[in-house]
Amino acid sequence: MLHLTGAQQTDATRYIATQHLEGNFPGGSIDLRYQFTLRDGLIERLVIEP
């Protein structure tokens, strides 16, 4: 199961989204942070952090 827990725009092209993920893996759940940059409407850069 995946739940979006937050989203924010940090400047004109940069965004941060946070999600809570639950599943059949060691630990059973994790909170993830996605930092991404858009360019011409497409994701130019993506960083995923626990």
GUBA-701194 format. One record per residue: residue number from 1; x, y negated, z of N, C-alpha, C, O in turn. Coordinates in nm, 2 decimals. Each point is the difference from the previous one (the first is absolute). Example, Ala and Ser with C-alpha at 12.3 -4.5 7.8 and 13.67 -1.06 7.14 Angstrom:
<sites>
kelum:1	nx:1.32	ny:0.57	nz:0.78	cax:-0.09	cay:-0.12	caz:0.00	cx:0.09	cy:-0.12	cz:0.00	ox:0.10	oy:0.00	oz:0.07 $
kelum:2	nx:-0.14	ny:-0.11	nz:-0.14	cax:0.09	cay:-0.11	caz:0.00	cx:-0.08	cy:-0.11	cz:0.08	ox:0.05	oy:-0.11	oz:0.01 $
</sites>
This chain:
<sites>
kelum:1	nx:0.08	ny:0.12	nz:0.00	cax:-0.08	cay:-0.12	caz:0.00	cx:0.09	cy:-0.12	cz:0.00	ox:0.10	oy:-0.01	oz:0.07 $
kelum:2	nx:-0.14	ny:-0.09	nz:-0.14	cax:0.08	cay:-0.12	caz:-0.02	cx:-0.09	cy:-0.13	cz:0.03	ox:-0.11	oy:-0.01	oz:-0.05 $
kelum:3	nx:0.16	ny:-0.08	nz:0.14	cax:-0.08	cay:-0.12	caz:0.03	cx:0.09	cy:-0.12	cz:-0.02	ox:0.11	oy:0.00	oz:0.06 $
kelum:4	nx:-0.16	ny:-0.10	nz:-0.13	cax:0.07	cay:-0.13	caz:-0.01	cx:-0.02	cy:-0.07	cz:0.13	ox:-0.12	oy:-0.02	oz:0.03 $
kelum:5	nx:0.22	ny:-0.02	nz:0.04	cax:-0.01	cay:-0.06	caz:0.13	cx:0.03	cy:-0.15	cz:-0.01	ox:-0.03	oy:-0.08	oz:0.10 $
kelum:6	nx:0.09	ny:0.03	nz:-0.21	cax:0.03	cay:-0.14	caz:-0.01	cx:0.06	cy:-0.03	cz:-0.14	ox:0.05	oy:0.08	oz:-0.07 $
kelum:7	nx:-0.07	ny:-0.21	nz:0.04	cax:0.06	cay:-0.05	caz:-0.13	cx:0.02	cy:-0.15	cz:0.01	ox:-0.09	oy:-0.07	oz:0.05 $
kelum:8	nx:0.20	ny:0.02	nz:-0.10	cax:0.02	cay:-0.14	caz:0.00	cx:0.09	cy:-0.04	cz:-0.12	ox:0.09	oy:0.08	oz:-0.04 $
kelum:9	nx:-0.11	ny:-0.20	nz:-0.01	cax:0.09	cay:-0.06	caz:-0.10	cx:0.10	cy:-0.09	cz:0.07	ox:-0.04	oy:-0.09	oz:0.08 $
kelum:10	nx:0.17	ny:0.11	nz:-0.10	cax:0.10	cay:-0.07	caz:0.07	cx:0.05	cy:-0.12	cz:-0.08	ox:0.05	oy:-0.10	oz:0.06 $
kelum:11	nx:-0.06	ny:0.10	nz:-0.19	cax:0.02	cay:-0.12	caz:-0.08	cx:-0.07	cy:0.03	cz:-0.14	ox:-0.08	oy:0.09	oz:-0.01 $
kelum:12	nx:0.11	ny:-0.17	nz:-0.09	cax:-0.07	cay:0.01	caz:-0.13	cx:0.01	cy:0.14	cz:-0.06	ox:-0.09	oy:0.03	oz:-0.08 $
kelum:13	nx:0.20	ny:0.04	nz:0.10	cax:0.01	cay:0.13	caz:-0.07	cx:0.02	cy:0.12	cz:0.10	ox:0.01	oy:0.11	oz:-0.05 $
kelum:14	nx:0.00	ny:-0.13	nz:0.18	cax:0.03	cay:0.11	caz:0.09	cx:-0.11	cy:0.03	cz:0.09	ox:-0.07	oy:-0.09	oz:0.05 $
kelum:15	nx:0.05	ny:0.22	nz:-0.02	cax:-0.11	cay:0.05	caz:0.08	cx:0.05	cy:0.11	cz:0.09	ox:0.10	oy:0.06	oz:-0.03 $
kelum:16	nx:-0.17	ny:-0.04	nz:0.14	cax:0.02	cay:0.10	caz:0.09	cx:-0.13	cy:0.07	cz:0.03	ox:-0.10	oy:-0.06	oz:0.03 $
kelum:17	nx:0.10	ny:0.19	nz:-0.04	cax:-0.12	cay:0.08	caz:0.04	cx:0.04	cy:0.11	cz:0.10	ox:0.11	oy:0.06	oz:-0.01 $
kelum:18	nx:-0.19	ny:-0.03	nz:0.11	cax:0.03	cay:0.10	caz:0.10	cx:-0.11	cy:0.10	cz:-0.01	ox:-0.12	oy:-0.03	oz:-0.02 $
kelum:19	nx:0.16	ny:0.16	nz:0.04	cax:-0.10	cay:0.11	caz:-0.01	cx:0.03	cy:0.10	cz:0.11	ox:0.12	oy:0.02	oz:0.04 $
kelum:20	nx:-0.22	ny:0.05	nz:0.00	cax:0.01	cay:0.11	caz:0.10	cx:-0.03	cy:0.12	cz:-0.08	ox:-0.11	oy:0.01	oz:-0.06 $
kelum:21	nx:0.20	ny:0.09	nz:0.06	cax:-0.02	cay:0.12	caz:-0.07	cx:0.00	cy:0.12	cz:0.09	ox:0.08	oy:0.01	oz:0.09 $
kelum:22	nx:-0.18	ny:0.08	nz:-0.10	cax:-0.02	cay:0.12	caz:0.08	cx:0.00	cy:0.12	cz:-0.10	ox:-0.07	oy:-0.01	oz:-0.10 $
kelum:23	nx:0.14	ny:0.12	nz:0.14	cax:0.00	cay:0.11	caz:-0.09	cx:0.07	cy:0.12	cz:0.06	ox:0.03	oy:0.00	oz:0.12 $
kelum:24	nx:-0.01	ny:0.10	nz:-0.20	cax:0.06	cay:0.13	caz:0.04	cx:0.15	cy:-0.01	cz:-0.03	ox:0.05	oy:0.06	oz:-0.09 $
kelum:25	nx:0.02	ny:-0.14	nz:0.18	cax:0.14	cay:-0.01	caz:-0.01	cx:0.06	cy:-0.02	cz:0.14	ox:-0.08	oy:-0.03	oz:0.09 $
kelum:26	nx:0.21	ny:0.05	nz:-0.07	cax:0.05	cay:-0.01	caz:0.14	cx:-0.04	cy:-0.13	cz:0.06	ox:0.02	oy:-0.11	oz:-0.06 $
kelum:27	nx:-0.07	ny:0.11	nz:0.18	cax:-0.05	cay:-0.12	caz:0.07	cx:-0.14	cy:-0.03	cz:-0.02	ox:-0.07	oy:-0.06	oz:0.09 $
kelum:28	nx:0.01	ny:0.10	nz:-0.21	cax:-0.14	cay:-0.02	caz:-0.03	cx:-0.05	cy:-0.13	cz:-0.03	ox:-0.10	oy:-0.02	oz:-0.07 $
kelum:29	nx:0.18	ny:-0.09	nz:0.10	cax:-0.05	cay:-0.14	caz:-0.04	cx:0.12	cy:-0.09	cz:0.00	ox:0.11	oy:0.02	oz:0.07 $
kelum:30	nx:-0.12	ny:-0.12	nz:-0.15	cax:0.11	cay:-0.10	caz:-0.01	cx:-0.06	cy:-0.14	cz:-0.05	ox:-0.10	oy:0.00	oz:-0.07 $
kelum:31	nx:0.16	ny:-0.10	nz:0.12	cax:-0.04	cay:-0.14	caz:-0.05	cx:0.10	cy:-0.04	cz:-0.10	ox:0.12	oy:0.00	oz:0.03 $
kelum:32	nx:-0.16	ny:-0.04	nz:-0.15	cax:0.09	cay:-0.04	caz:-0.11	cx:-0.02	cy:-0.15	cz:-0.03	ox:-0.11	oy:-0.05	oz:0.01 $
kelum:33	nx:0.22	ny:-0.01	nz:-0.05	cax:0.00	cay:-0.14	caz:-0.04	cx:0.05	cy:-0.01	cz:-0.14	ox:0.12	oy:0.05	oz:-0.03 $
kelum:34	nx:-0.19	ny:-0.11	nz:-0.06	cax:0.03	cay:-0.01	caz:-0.14	cx:0.03	cy:-0.15	cz:-0.03	ox:-0.09	oy:-0.09	oz:0.03 $
kelum:35	nx:0.21	ny:0.06	nz:-0.07	cax:0.03	cay:-0.14	caz:-0.04	cx:0.02	cy:0.00	cz:-0.15	ox:0.08	oy:0.08	oz:-0.05 $
kelum:36	nx:-0.15	ny:-0.16	nz:-0.02	cax:0.01	cay:0.00	caz:-0.15	cx:0.00	cy:-0.14	cz:-0.05	ox:-0.06	oy:-0.09	oz:0.05 $
kelum:37	nx:0.12	ny:0.08	nz:-0.17	cax:0.01	cay:-0.13	caz:-0.07	cx:-0.06	cy:0.03	cz:-0.14	ox:0.02	oy:0.10	oz:-0.07 $
kelum:38	nx:-0.11	ny:-0.20	nz:0.03	cax:-0.06	cay:0.01	caz:-0.13	cx:0.07	cy:-0.10	cz:-0.10	ox:0.05	oy:-0.10	oz:0.04 $
kelum:39	nx:-0.05	ny:0.15	nz:-0.16	cax:0.05	cay:-0.08	caz:-0.11	cx:-0.09	cy:0.02	cz:-0.13	ox:-0.01	oy:0.12	oz:-0.04 $
kelum:40	nx:-0.05	ny:-0.22	nz:-0.01	cax:-0.09	cay:0.02	caz:-0.11	cx:-0.11	cy:0.10	cz:0.02	ox:-0.04	oy:0.07	oz:-0.09 $
kelum:41	nx:-0.01	ny:-0.07	nz:0.22	cax:-0.11	cay:0.09	caz:0.03	cx:0.04	cy:0.14	cz:0.03	ox:-0.09	oy:0.08	oz:0.02 $
kelum:42	nx:0.22	ny:-0.05	nz:-0.02	cax:0.04	cay:0.14	caz:0.02	cx:0.10	cy:0.00	cz:0.12	ox:0.06	oy:-0.10	oz:0.04 $
kelum:43	nx:-0.06	ny:0.22	nz:0.03	cax:0.10	cay:0.01	caz:0.11	cx:0.14	cy:0.01	cz:-0.05	ox:0.03	oy:0.09	oz:-0.08 $
kelum:44	nx:0.05	ny:-0.19	nz:0.12	cax:0.14	cay:-0.01	caz:-0.05	cx:0.09	cy:0.07	cz:0.10	ox:0.10	oy:0.06	oz:-0.04 $
kelum:45	nx:-0.14	ny:-0.06	nz:0.17	cax:0.09	cay:0.05	caz:0.11	cx:-0.10	cy:0.06	cz:0.10	ox:-0.09	oy:-0.07	oz:0.04 $
kelum:46	nx:0.12	ny:0.19	nz:0.02	cax:-0.07	cay:0.06	caz:0.10	cx:0.09	cy:0.06	cz:0.10	ox:0.09	oy:0.08	oz:-0.03 $
kelum:47	nx:-0.11	ny:-0.11	nz:0.16	cax:0.07	cay:0.06	caz:0.11	cx:-0.10	cy:0.06	cz:0.10	ox:-0.10	oy:-0.07	oz:0.04 $
kelum:48	nx:0.12	ny:0.20	nz:-0.01	cax:-0.09	cay:0.07	caz:0.10	cx:0.08	cy:0.03	cz:0.12	ox:0.10	oy:0.06	oz:-0.01 $
kelum:49	nx:-0.15	ny:-0.11	nz:0.13	cax:0.07	cay:0.03	caz:0.12	cx:-0.10	cy:0.06	cz:0.10	ox:-0.11	oy:-0.03	oz:0.01 $
kelum:50	nx:0.17	ny:0.12	nz:0.08	cax:-0.09	cay:0.05	caz:0.11	cx:-0.01	cy:-0.10	cz:0.11	ox:-0.06	oy:0.03	oz:0.10 $
</sites>
